Structures are given as C-alpha cells and as structure tokens.
Amino acid sequence: MAILSTLQPLRPLLTLRGRSPTTLSILNLKLRPRPTKLLFNHPKRPIHSSPTSSRLTPQSLFTILLGANLLPFSLYWYSQLTQSRPLLSWLEKNFLLTPSSAPATYLTSGFFHTSPFHLAFNMLTLRALVDILALTSSAAAAPVLLATHLAGIVAGSVAMRTIGPLAPDAPSGSRRAGLGASGGVSALLVAAALRAPGFPVNVMFIPINIPLAVVAGGYLLFDARFANDSGSTIGHAAHLGGGVVGAAAWLLLLRGR
C-alpha cells in the first residue's frame, strides 16, 4: 500500500516478474524451486485438480485479480486524460483509504493504483507468489489464496488506521490516502515464506541464493522500523497487517500440506 499526500503515487523500487510455474524472476532475480520438492511432475497441472476441488486454478485467480486491479487503474487514467472531475471524485470516494472514508474502502483500496509502476510491482509480485504457493502446497487452492489475499488487504487497511499514518493520533498534515494491493501481497509473501522458507532466491547483484524466508523477514523488519514514519510514502503498517494474516493462513491452512 502506498501513501499519497496529493494523489501522487509511489514509484516502487523493485519489480517481481513470474515467468512460469517453475521459473520466476524479480527484476533480474531468479527464483528456481528445487525439483525434488515439487509436488507434481507436470508444471502446468494444478495441484488441487481432484474432482471435488475448485475448478478455478491459482493462475486463473491471478488473472481475475489482475483484471479487478486494471479496471479502476484504467478509470483513473481516463479521468486524467479527459479531465473528468466527477469520475475522479467517485474514485477517490470509493477506492481511497482516508481517515473519513467509508468502511468499504478497507477492501476496495486494495484494488486501486494510480502509478503504472506501483501496479506492475504488486501484480507481478502477486503472480510469482501465487505460483510459489501452488508449487509448494497442495492446500493452496484458489479459494484459499483469494481469502488470504483479501483478508491481507483488510488487515493492512486496519493497521494503517490504527498504528500507521492514518491513525487518529497520527500527526496531522496534508491530505493523506492509502491505496494499493500491498497488504494482500504481503499476506501471500509471508504465507509462502513460512510454507517454503528455503525456496531459493537469487537476488540481483548478490551472487548467492537467499532463502525466501530471509527476503520476507528483511522486508518485514524494514516495515517495522518505519511503520510510524509520518513522512514515508510507503504503507509499512499495511505490510505488517498483511503479514499477520499470511502467518495465520499458513498456521491454519497451509502448514504441513
């Protein structure tokens, strides 16, 4: 989740790109699962393809979530190009998390991005994490992933409103708003790191593999350090809130499966 003062979006510093269910990338970061830990032989066959399981695959779920994020993003840029103030006001009212926004924005803000870089970062990261969980857990069916993602968004919004810069006791300043899918992405990141802590990540400029758990841990420690930074344009509190949901999802749904 990003924090805006005047609807100026955060430009992310890191991009995660998923190439296939067995080879994923973060910028030039290559994630290669160990073949001995794969739970099925055919890389494109859903793990949860039993007759009683959901017909919606994790990859199809990602496509739906991508579309749900692209729609308000497209409307925002249409409002900018056409100078449609009514449309922009509608988007601000229904998709921005602010101290005075409606309860529904605790969820809808997780589907709103104004920066193409912010959108690309969250969506490509989401795709890669969906693939990682599908590869490493037979319980990572689409309904589980969707519930984790949505709960992470809501928990991230709650954290922003309670311990983050949108909290009632936060220092006053310019108009603030929260948006972006980072809470949901953080939930899946933590769930994946707990499910497959040794999943190897080869980070750009670092010539050694780094376990996914180390990457996730560093990410959350950074967020914890700056969660109360009123001048930050990053929704650190939202990341932490989503991380709590991810840990709960692993504990209740994904551990040992």
MIDOSE-1310 file (N, C-alpha, C; in nm, 2 decimals, decimal comma, always signed):
residues 257
mail	+0,08/-0,12/+0,00/+0,00/+0,00/+0,00/+0,09/+0,12/+0,00; +0,05/+0,22/-0,08/+0,12/+0,34/-0,08/+0,05/+0,45/-0,01; +0,12/+0,55/+0,03/+0,06/+0,67/+0,10/+0,07/+0,79/+0,01; -0,04/+0,86/-0,02/-0,04/+0,97/-0,10/-0,07/+1,10/-0,02
stlq	-0,01/+1,21/-0,06/-0,04/+1,33/+0,00/-0,13/+1,42/-0,09; -0,10/+1,41/-0,22/-0,18/+1,48/-0,32/-0,21/+1,39/-0,44; -0,24/+1,27/-0,41/-0,27/+1,17/-0,52/-0,15/+1,15/-0,61; -0,03/+1,16/-0,56/+0,09/+1,13/-0,63/+0,14/+1,00/-0,59
plrp	+0,14/+0,90/-0,68/+0,16/+0,76/-0,64/+0,31/+0,73/-0,62; +0,33/+0,63/-0,54/+0,47/+0,58/-0,51/+0,52/+0,51/-0,63; +0,65/+0,53/-0,66/+0,72/+0,45/-0,77/+0,79/+0,34/-0,70; +0,76/+0,22/-0,71/+0,83/+0,11/-0,65/+0,97/+0,09/-0,70
lltl	+1,06/+0,04/-0,60/+1,19/+0,02/-0,64/+1,22/-0,12/-0,69; +1,13/-0,21/-0,67/+1,15/-0,35/-0,70/+1,04/-0,41/-0,78; +1,07/-0,48/-0,88/+0,97/-0,55/-0,96/+0,98/-0,70/-0,96; +0,87/-0,77/-0,94/+0,88/-0,91/-0,94/+0,80/-0,96/-1,06
rgrs	+0,86/-1,05/-1,14/+0,80/-1,10/-1,26/+0,80/-1,25/-1,26; +0,68/-1,31/-1,28/+0,67/-1,45/-1,29/+0,68/-1,50/-1,43; +0,77/-1,60/-1,46/+0,79/-1,64/-1,60/+0,71/-1,77/-1,62; +0,71/-1,86/-1,53/+0,64/-1,99/-1,54/+0,62/-2,04/-1,40
pttl	+0,54/-2,15/-1,39/+0,52/-2,21/-1,26/+0,65/-2,26/-1,20; +0,76/-2,28/-1,28/+0,88/-2,34/-1,23/+1,00/-2,24/-1,23; +0,99/-2,13/-1,30/+1,09/-2,03/-1,31/+1,03/-1,89/-1,29; +1,07/-1,82/-1,19/+1,02/-1,69/-1,16/+1,13/-1,59/-1,15
siln	+1,10/-1,47/-1,16/+1,21/-1,36/-1,16/+1,16/-1,24/-1,08; +1,25/-1,18/-1,01/+1,23/-1,05/-0,96/+1,33/-0,95/-1,02; +1,29/-0,87/-1,11/+1,38/-0,79/-1,20/+1,47/-0,90/-1,26; +1,60/-0,90/-1,22/+1,69/-1,00/-1,26/+1,71/-1,10/-1,15
lklr	+1,61/-1,11/-1,06/+1,62/-1,21/-0,95/+1,56/-1,33/-1,00; +1,63/-1,44/-1,00/+1,57/-1,57/-1,05/+1,54/-1,66/-0,93; +1,41/-1,70/-0,93/+1,37/-1,80/-0,83/+1,35/-1,93/-0,89; +1,42/-2,03/-0,85/+1,41/-2,16/-0,91/+1,38/-2,26/-0,80
prpt	+1,27/-2,32/-0,80/+1,24/-2,42/-0,70/+1,32/-2,54/-0,72; +1,35/-2,61/-0,61/+1,43/-2,73/-0,62/+1,34/-2,84/-0,67; +1,38/-2,91/-0,78/+1,30/-3,01/-0,84/+1,25/-3,12/-0,75; +1,34/-3,16/-0,65/+1,30/-3,26/-0,56/+1,18/-3,22/-0,46
kllf	+1,15/-3,09/-0,46/+1,04/-3,05/-0,37/+0,91/-3,02/-0,44; +0,91/-3,04/-0,57/+0,79/-3,02/-0,65/+0,69/-3,13/-0,61; +0,56/-3,10/-0,60/+0,46/-3,19/-0,56/+0,39/-3,26/-0,68; +0,43/-3,22/-0,80/+0,37/-3,29/-0,92/+0,47/-3,27/-1,03
nhpk	+0,45/-3,36/-1,13/+0,55/-3,36/-1,24/+0,52/-3,27/-1,35; +0,39/-3,25/-1,38/+0,36/-3,16/-1,49/+0,35/-3,02/-1,44; +0,44/-2,92/-1,49/+0,45/-2,79/-1,43/+0,32/-2,71/-1,44; +0,23/-2,74/-1,54/+0,11/-2,66/-1,56/-0,01/-2,72/-1,51
rpih	+0,00/-2,84/-1,44/-0,11/-2,91/-1,39/-0,14/-2,86/-1,25; -0,26/-2,81/-1,22/-0,29/-2,77/-1,08/-0,28/-2,88/-0,98; -0,22/-2,84/-0,87/-0,20/-2,94/-0,76/-0,34/-2,99/-0,71; -0,44/-2,90/-0,71/-0,57/-2,93/-0,65/-0,67/-2,97/-0,75
sspt	-0,63/-3,06/-0,84/-0,72/-3,09/-0,96/-0,80/-3,21/-0,93; -0,83/-3,24/-0,81/-0,92/-3,35/-0,78/-1,06/-3,32/-0,82; -1,15/-3,42/-0,84/-1,29/-3,39/-0,88/-1,37/-3,31/-0,78; -1,33/-3,31/-0,65/-1,41/-3,23/-0,56/-1,35/-3,09/-0,53
ssrl	-1,24/-3,06/-0,60/-1,17/-2,93/-0,57/-1,23/-2,82/-0,66; -1,19/-2,70/-0,63/-1,24/-2,59/-0,71/-1,19/-2,60/-0,85; -1,28/-2,56/-0,94/-1,24/-2,56/-1,08/-1,15/-2,44/-1,12; -1,15/-2,34/-1,03/-1,07/-2,22/-1,05/-0,93/-2,25/-1,01
tpqs	-0,83/-2,24/-1,10/-0,69/-2,26/-1,07/-0,63/-2,14/-1,01; -0,52/-2,15/-0,94/-0,45/-2,03/-0,89/-0,41/-1,93/-1,00; -0,37/-1,99/-1,11/-0,33/-1,90/-1,22/-0,45/-1,82/-1,28; -0,57/-1,89/-1,28/-0,69/-1,82/-1,33/-0,73/-1,72/-1,22
lfti	-0,71/-1,75/-1,10/-0,74/-1,65/-0,99/-0,66/-1,52/-1,01; -0,53/-1,54/-1,04/-0,45/-1,43/-1,06/-0,50/-1,34/-1,18; -0,54/-1,41/-1,29/-0,60/-1,33/-1,40/-0,72/-1,25/-1,36; -0,81/-1,30/-1,28/-0,92/-1,23/-1,23/-0,88/-1,11/-1,14
llga	-0,79/-1,13/-1,05/-0,74/-1,03/-0,96/-0,67/-0,92/-1,05; -0,60/-0,96/-1,15/-0,53/-0,86/-1,24/-0,64/-0,77/-1,30; -0,74/-0,83/-1,35/-0,85/-0,75/-1,42/-0,92/-0,66/-1,32; -0,94/-0,71/-1,19/-1,00/-0,63/-1,09/-0,92/-0,51/-1,05
nllp	-0,79/-0,52/-1,07/-0,70/-0,40/-1,04/-0,68/-0,31/-1,16; -0,69/-0,37/-1,28/-0,67/-0,29/-1,40/-0,79/-0,20/-1,43; -0,91/-0,24/-1,39/-1,03/-0,16/-1,41/-1,03/-0,02/-1,35; -1,01/-0,02/-1,21/-1,00/+0,12/-1,15/-0,88/+0,20/-1,20
fsly	-0,77/+0,13/-1,22/-0,65/+0,19/-1,27/-0,68/+0,26/-1,41; -0,75/+0,19/-1,50/-0,79/+0,24/-1,63/-0,88/+0,36/-1,61; -0,98/+0,35/-1,52/-1,07/+0,46/-1,50/-1,00/+0,58/-1,44; -0,90/+0,56/-1,36/-0,83/+0,68/-1,31/-0,76/+0,75/-1,42
wysq	-0,69/+0,68/-1,51/-0,61/+0,74/-1,61/-0,71/+0,80/-1,72; -0,82/+0,74/-1,73/-0,92/+0,80/-1,82/-0,97/+0,93/-1,76; -0,99/+0,94/-1,63/-1,03/+1,06/-1,57/-0,92/+1,17/-1,58; -0,80/+1,13/-1,58/-0,69/+1,23/-1,60/-0,68/+1,28/-1,74
ltqs	-0,70/+1,19/-1,84/-0,69/+1,23/-1,98/-0,81/+1,31/-2,02; -0,92/+1,29/-1,97/-1,04/+1,36/-2,01/-1,08/+1,47/-1,91; -1,00/+1,49/-1,81/-1,02/+1,59/-1,71/-1,16/+1,58/-1,64; -1,20/+1,45/-1,62/-1,33/+1,43/-1,57/-1,33/+1,43/-1,41
rpll	-1,36/+1,54/-1,36/-1,36/+1,56/-1,21/-1,46/+1,47/-1,14; -1,58/+1,46/-1,20/-1,68/+1,37/-1,13/-1,63/+1,23/-1,12; -1,57/+1,17/-1,23/-1,51/+1,04/-1,22/-1,40/+1,03/-1,12; -1,31/+1,13/-1,12/-1,20/+1,12/-1,02/-1,25/+1,13/-0,88
swle	-1,35/+1,22/-0,86/-1,41/+1,23/-0,72/-1,48/+1,09/-0,68; -1,54/+1,03/-0,77/-1,60/+0,90/-0,74/-1,50/+0,80/-0,71; -1,39/+0,79/-0,78/-1,28/+0,70/-0,75/-1,22/+0,73/-0,61; -1,20/+0,86/-0,58/-1,14/+0,90/-0,45/-1,23/+0,86/-0,34
knfl	-1,36/+0,87/-0,36/-1,46/+0,84/-0,25/-1,47/+0,69/-0,23; -1,46/+0,61/-0,33/-1,48/+0,47/-0,32/-1,36/+0,38/-0,32; -1,24/+0,43/-0,35/-1,12/+0,35/-0,36/-1,00/+0,40/-0,28; -1,01/+0,51/-0,21/-0,90/+0,56/-0,13/-0,93/+0,55/+0,01
ltps	-0,83/+0,50/+0,09/-0,85/+0,48/+0,23/-0,80/+0,61/+0,30; -0,89/+0,68/+0,36/-0,86/+0,80/+0,43/-0,92/+0,80/+0,57; -0,89/+0,89/+0,66/-0,95/+0,89/+0,79/-1,10/+0,90/+0,79; -1,16/+0,96/+0,69/-1,30/+0,98/+0,68/-1,37/+0,89/+0,57
sapa	-1,30/+0,80/+0,52/-1,36/+0,72/+0,41/-1,46/+0,61/+0,46; -1,54/+0,56/+0,37/-1,64/+0,46/+0,40/-1,57/+0,33/+0,44; -1,64/+0,25/+0,52/-1,58/+0,12/+0,56/-1,54/+0,03/+0,44; -1,62/+0,04/+0,33/-1,59/-0,04/+0,21/-1,45/-0,02/+0,16
tylt	-1,39/+0,10/+0,18/-1,26/+0,13/+0,13/-1,15/+0,05/+0,20; -1,18/-0,01/+0,31/-1,08/-0,10/+0,37/-1,05/-0,22/+0,28; -1,14/-0,25/+0,19/-1,12/-0,36/+0,09/-1,09/-0,30/-0,05; -1,17/-0,20/-0,09/-1,16/-0,15/-0,23/-1,03/-0,08/-0,25
sgff	-0,97/-0,02/-0,15/-0,84/+0,05/-0,17/-0,73/-0,05/-0,21; -0,75/-0,18/-0,18/-0,65/-0,28/-0,22/-0,66/-0,31/-0,37; -0,75/-0,25/-0,44/-0,76/-0,28/-0,59/-0,74/-0,15/-0,67; -0,68/-0,05/-0,60/-0,67/+0,08/-0,67/-0,52/+0,12/-0,67
htsp	-0,47/+0,15/-0,79/-0,34/+0,20/-0,81/-0,34/+0,32/-0,91; -0,26/+0,42/-0,89/-0,26/+0,53/-0,98/-0,13/+0,54/-1,06; -0,03/+0,46/-1,01/+0,10/+0,46/-1,08/+0,12/+0,33/-1,16; +0,16/+0,33/-1,28/+0,18/+0,20/-1,35/+0,29/+0,12/-1,29
fhla	+0,39/+0,19/-1,23/+0,50/+0,11/-1,16/+0,45/+0,04/-1,04; +0,37/+0,11/-0,96/+0,31/+0,05/-0,84/+0,22/-0,07/-0,88; +0,14/-0,05/-0,98/+0,05/-0,16/-1,02/+0,14/-0,28/-1,07; +0,24/-0,25/-1,15/+0,32/-0,36/-1,21/+0,39/-0,43/-1,10
fnml	+0,45/-0,36/-1,00/+0,52/-0,42/-0,89/+0,42/-0,52/-0,81; +0,31/-0,47/-0,78/+0,22/-0,55/-0,70/+0,16/-0,67/-0,78; +0,13/-0,65/-0,90/+0,07/-0,76/-0,98/+0,17/-0,87/-1,02; +0,29/-0,83/-1,05/+0,39/-0,92/-1,09/+0,44/-1,00/-0,96
tlra	+0,45/-0,93/-0,85/+0,48/-1,00/-0,72/+0,37/-1,10/-0,69; +0,24/-1,05/-0,70/+0,13/-1,14/-0,68/+0,13/-1,27/-0,76; +0,16/-1,25/-0,89/+0,17/-1,37/-0,98/+0,28/-1,46/-0,93; +0,39/-1,41/-0,90/+0,50/-1,50/-0,86/+0,47/-1,58/-0,73
lvdi	+0,41/-1,51/-0,63/+0,38/-1,57/-0,51/+0,27/-1,67/-0,52; +0,17/-1,65/-0,61/+0,07/-1,75/-0,64/+0,13/-1,87/-0,70; +0,23/-1,86/-0,79/+0,30/-1,97/-0,84/+0,38/-2,05/-0,74; +0,45/-1,97/-0,65/+0,53/-2,04/-0,55/+0,44/-2,12/-0,46
lalt	+0,33/-2,07/-0,41/+0,24/-2,14/-0,32/+0,18/-2,26/-0,39; +0,14/-2,24/-0,52/+0,08/-2,36/-0,60/+0,18/-2,47/-0,61; +0,31/-2,43/-0,62/+0,42/-2,54/-0,64/+0,45/-2,61/-0,51; +0,43/-2,54/-0,40/+0,49/-2,60/-0,27/+0,38/-2,65/-0,18
ssaa	+0,25/-2,62/-0,20/+0,15/-2,66/-0,11/+0,03/-2,72/-0,19; -0,01/-2,84/-0,15/-0,13/-2,90/-0,21/-0,26/-2,83/-0,16; -0,25/-2,75/-0,05/-0,37/-2,68/+0,00/-0,39/-2,55/-0,05; -0,29/-2,50/-0,14/-0,30/-2,37/-0,19/-0,40/-2,36/-0,31
aapv	-0,52/-2,40/-0,29/-0,62/-2,38/-0,39/-0,67/-2,24/-0,41; -0,73/-2,21/-0,52/-0,77/-2,07/-0,54/-0,85/-2,01/-0,43; -0,95/-2,07/-0,37/-1,03/-2,01/-0,26/-0,94/-1,97/-0,14; -0,84/-2,06/-0,11/-0,75/-2,03/+0,00/-0,67/-1,90/-0,03
llat	-0,61/-1,90/-0,15/-0,53/-1,79/-0,19/-0,61/-1,66/-0,20; -0,73/-1,67/-0,25/-0,82/-1,55/-0,26/-0,85/-1,50/-0,12; -0,89/-1,59/-0,03/-0,92/-1,55/+0,11/-0,81/-1,48/+0,18; -0,69/-1,54/+0,16/-0,57/-1,49/+0,22/-0,54/-1,35/+0,17
hlag	-0,55/-1,33/+0,04/-0,52/-1,20/-0,03/-0,62/-1,09/+0,02; -0,75/-1,13/+0,02/-0,85/-1,03/+0,06/-0,84/-0,99/+0,21; -0,82/-1,10/+0,29/-0,80/-1,07/+0,43/-0,68/-0,99/+0,46; -0,57/-1,01/+0,38/-0,45/-0,93/+0,40/-0,47/-0,78/+0,36
ivag	-0,55/-0,76/+0,26/-0,59/-0,62/+0,22/-0,66/-0,55/+0,34; -0,76/-0,62/+0,39/-0,84/-0,56/+0,50/-0,75/-0,54/+0,62; -0,67/-0,64/+0,66/-0,59/-0,63/+0,78/-0,49/-0,51/+0,76; -0,44/-0,50/+0,63/-0,34/-0,39/+0,61/-0,41/-0,25/+0,63
svam	-0,54/-0,24/+0,58/-0,61/-0,12/+0,60/-0,64/-0,09/+0,75; -0,67/-0,19/+0,82/-0,69/-0,17/+0,97/-0,56/-0,13/+1,03; -0,45/-0,19/+0,99/-0,32/-0,14/+1,05/-0,29/+0,00/+1,02; -0,32/+0,04/+0,90/-0,30/+0,18/+0,86/-0,38/+0,28/+0,94
rtig	-0,50/+0,23/+0,98/-0,59/+0,32/+1,05/-0,57/+0,31/+1,20; -0,49/+0,22/+1,25/-0,47/+0,20/+1,39/-0,33/+0,24/+1,44; -0,23/+0,19/+1,36/-0,09/+0,22/+1,40/-0,01/+0,29/+1,30; -0,07/+0,31/+1,18/+0,00/+0,38/+1,07/-0,03/+0,53/+1,06
plap	+0,01/+0,59/+0,96/-0,01/+0,74/+0,94/-0,15/+0,78/+0,93; -0,24/+0,69/+0,91/-0,38/+0,72/+0,90/-0,46/+0,70/+1,04; -0,38/+0,67/+1,14/-0,44/+0,65/+1,27/-0,49/+0,78/+1,33; -0,59/+0,78/+1,42/-0,65/+0,90/+1,47/-0,55/+0,99/+1,54
daps	-0,45/+0,93/+1,61/-0,35/+1,01/+1,68/-0,22/+1,04/+1,60; -0,22/+1,01/+1,47/-0,11/+1,04/+1,38/-0,10/+1,19/+1,37; +0,03/+1,24/+1,35/+0,05/+1,38/+1,32/-0,04/+1,43/+1,21; -0,10/+1,54/+1,23/-0,18/+1,60/+1,12/-0,09/+1,66/+1,01
gsrr	-0,14/+1,67/+0,89/-0,06/+1,73/+0,78/-0,14/+1,74/+0,66; -0,08/+1,72/+0,55/-0,16/+1,74/+0,42/-0,25/+1,62/+0,41; -0,34/+1,63/+0,31/-0,44/+1,52/+0,29/-0,37/+1,39/+0,26; -0,41/+1,29/+0,33/-0,34/+1,16/+0,32/-0,44/+1,05/+0,27
aglg	-0,39/+0,96/+0,19/-0,47/+0,85/+0,15/-0,39/+0,73/+0,13; -0,45/+0,61/+0,15/-0,38/+0,48/+0,13/-0,44/+0,41/+0,01; -0,36/+0,34/-0,07/-0,41/+0,26/-0,18/-0,31/+0,16/-0,22; -0,35/+0,06/-0,29/-0,26/-0,05/-0,34/-0,29/-0,18/-0,28
asgg	-0,24/-0,29/-0,34/-0,27/-0,43/-0,30/-0,16/-0,48/-0,21; -0,07/-0,40/-0,16/+0,04/-0,44/-0,08/+0,01/-0,53/+0,04; -0,10/-0,49/+0,11/-0,14/-0,58/+0,22/-0,17/-0,72/+0,18; -0,24/-0,74/+0,08/-0,27/-0,87/+0,03/-0,15/-0,94/-0,02
vsal	-0,06/-0,87/-0,09/+0,06/-0,93/-0,14/+0,15/-0,97/-0,03; +0,16/-0,89/+0,08/+0,24/-0,92/+0,20/+0,19/-1,05/+0,26; +0,05/-1,06/+0,27/+0,00/-1,18/+0,33/+0,04/-1,31/+0,25; +0,04/-1,30/+0,12/+0,09/-1,42/+0,04/+0,24/-1,44/+0,05
lvaa	+0,31/-1,33/+0,07/+0,46/-1,34/+0,08/+0,49/-1,41/+0,21; +0,43/-1,37/+0,32/+0,46/-1,44/+0,45/+0,42/-1,58/+0,45; +0,30/-1,61/+0,39/+0,25/-1,75/+0,38/+0,34/-1,83/+0,30; +0,39/-1,78/+0,19/+0,49/-1,85/+0,10/+0,62/-1,88/+0,18
alra	+0,67/-1,77/+0,25/+0,80/-1,79/+0,32/+0,79/-1,89/+0,43; +0,67/-1,89/+0,50/+0,66/-1,99/+0,60/+0,64/-2,13/+0,55; +0,57/-2,14/+0,44/+0,54/-2,27/+0,37/+0,67/-2,33/+0,31; +0,75/-2,24/+0,25/+0,87/-2,29/+0,18/+0,98/-2,19/+0,21
pgfp	+1,03/-2,19/+0,34/+1,13/-2,10/+0,38/+1,26/-2,11/+0,31; +1,30/-2,23/+0,26/+1,42/-2,24/+0,19/+1,41/-2,22/+0,04; +1,30/-2,18/-0,01/+1,28/-2,15/-0,15/+1,39/-2,06/-0,20; +1,48/-2,10/-0,29/+1,60/-2,02/-0,32/+1,57/-1,90/-0,41
vnvm	+1,62/-1,79/-0,37/+1,60/-1,66/-0,44/+1,74/-1,61/-0,47; +1,77/-1,59/-0,60/+1,90/-1,54/-0,64/+1,87/-1,39/-0,67; +1,92/-1,30/-0,58/+1,89/-1,16/-0,59/+1,99/-1,09/-0,68; +1,95/-0,99/-0,75/+2,03/-0,92/-0,84/+2,15/-0,86/-0,76
fipi	+2,27/-0,86/-0,82/+2,39/-0,81/-0,76/+2,44/-0,90/-0,64; +2,37/-1,00/-0,60/+2,42/-1,09/-0,49/+2,44/-1,23/-0,55; +2,56/-1,27/-0,56/+2,59/-1,40/-0,64/+2,56/-1,53/-0,56; +2,47/-1,52/-0,46/+2,44/-1,64/-0,38/+2,29/-1,65/-0,37
nipl	+2,24/-1,77/-0,36/+2,09/-1,79/-0,33/+2,06/-1,74/-0,19; +1,94/-1,68/-0,18/+1,89/-1,63/-0,05/+1,76/-1,70/-0,03; +1,74/-1,76/+0,09/+1,61/-1,83/+0,12/+1,50/-1,72/+0,12; +1,38/-1,77/+0,07/+1,27/-1,68/+0,07/+1,23/-1,62/+0,20
avva	+1,25/-1,70/+0,31/+1,22/-1,66/+0,44/+1,31/-1,54/+0,48; +1,43/-1,54/+0,44/+1,52/-1,43/+0,47/+1,48/-1,30/+0,40; +1,43/-1,31/+0,27/+1,38/-1,20/+0,20/+1,26/-1,14/+0,27; +1,17/-1,23/+0,30/+1,04/-1,18/+0,37/+1,07/-1,12/+0,50
ggyl	+1,16/-1,19/+0,58/+1,20/-1,13/+0,71/+1,26/-0,99/+0,70; +1,35/-0,98/+0,61/+1,41/-0,84/+0,59/+1,31/-0,74/+0,55; +1,22/-0,78/+0,46/+1,11/-0,69/+0,42/+1,02/-0,64/+0,54; +0,99/-0,74/+0,62/+0,90/-0,70/+0,74/+0,98/-0,63/+0,84
lfda	+1,10/-0,66/+0,86/+1,18/-0,58/+0,96/+1,20/-0,43/+0,91; +1,21/-0,41/+0,79/+1,22/-0,28/+0,73/+1,09/-0,20/+0,76; +0,98/-0,28/+0,73/+0,85/-0,21/+0,76/+0,82/-0,18/+0,91; +0,87/-0,27/+0,99/+0,85/-0,25/+1,14/+0,93/-0,13/+1,18
rfan	+1,05/-0,11/+1,12/+1,13/+0,01/+1,16/+1,06/+0,14/+1,12; +0,99/+0,14/+1,01/+0,94/+0,27/+0,96/+0,78/+0,27/+0,97; +0,72/+0,18/+1,04/+0,58/+0,18/+1,04/+0,51/+0,31/+1,09; +0,58/+0,38/+1,18/+0,52/+0,50/+1,23/+0,58/+0,63/+1,17
dsgs	+0,65/+0,61/+1,06/+0,71/+0,73/+1,00/+0,61/+0,81/+0,92; +0,57/+0,92/+0,98/+0,46/+1,00/+0,92/+0,50/+1,06/+0,78; +0,63/+1,07/+0,75/+0,68/+1,13/+0,63/+0,69/+1,03/+0,52; +0,68/+0,90/+0,55/+0,70/+0,80/+0,45/+0,58/+0,79/+0,35
tigh	+0,61/+0,76/+0,22/+0,51/+0,74/+0,12/+0,48/+0,59/+0,10; +0,53/+0,50/+0,19/+0,51/+0,36/+0,18/+0,42/+0,32/+0,30; +0,32/+0,23/+0,27/+0,23/+0,18/+0,37/+0,29/+0,07/+0,45; +0,39/+0,10/+0,53/+0,46/+0,00/+0,61/+0,37/-0,08/+0,70
aahl	+0,28/+0,00/+0,77/+0,18/-0,06/+0,86/+0,09/-0,16/+0,78; +0,05/-0,13/+0,66/-0,03/-0,22/+0,58/+0,05/-0,35/+0,55; +0,18/-0,34/+0,52/+0,26/-0,46/+0,50/+0,26/-0,55/+0,62; +0,27/-0,49/+0,74/+0,27/-0,57/+0,86/+0,14/-0,63/+0,89
gggv	+0,03/-0,56/+0,87/-0,10/-0,61/+0,89/-0,13/-0,73/+0,80; -0,09/-0,72/+0,67/-0,10/-0,83/+0,58/-0,01/-0,95/+0,62; +0,11/-0,92/+0,67/+0,20/-1,03/+0,71/+0,14/-1,11/+0,82; +0,06/-1,05/+0,92/+0,00/-1,12/+1,02/-0,11/-1,22/+0,97
vgaa	-0,18/-1,17/+0,87/-0,28/-1,26/+0,80/-0,21/-1,38/+0,73; -0,10/-1,35/+0,67/-0,02/-1,45/+0,60/+0,03/-1,56/+0,69; +0,07/-1,52/+0,81/+0,12/-1,61/+0,91/+0,00/-1,70/+0,96; -0,12/-1,63/+0,98/-0,23/-1,71/+1,02/-0,28/-1,81/+0,92
awll	-0,27/-1,77/+0,79/-0,31/-1,86/+0,68/-0,22/-1,98/+0,68; -0,09/-1,96/+0,70/+0,00/-2,07/+0,70/-0,03/-2,16/+0,81; -0,05/-2,10/+0,93/-0,08/-2,18/+1,05/-0,20/-2,27/+1,04; -0,31/-2,21/+0,99/-0,44/-2,27/+0,99/-0,47/-2,35/+0,86
llrg	-0,41/-2,32/+0,75/-0,45/-2,38/+0,62/-0,34/-2,44/+0,54; -0,21/-2,39/+0,56/-0,11/-2,44/+0,47/+0,00/-2,52/+0,53; +0,01/-2,52/+0,67/+0,12/-2,59/+0,73/+0,11/-2,74/+0,72; +0,22/-2,80/+0,67/+0,22/-2,94/+0,66/+0,14/-3,00/+0,54
r	+0,09/-2,91/+0,45/+0,01/-2,96/+0,34/+0,07/-2,94/+0,21
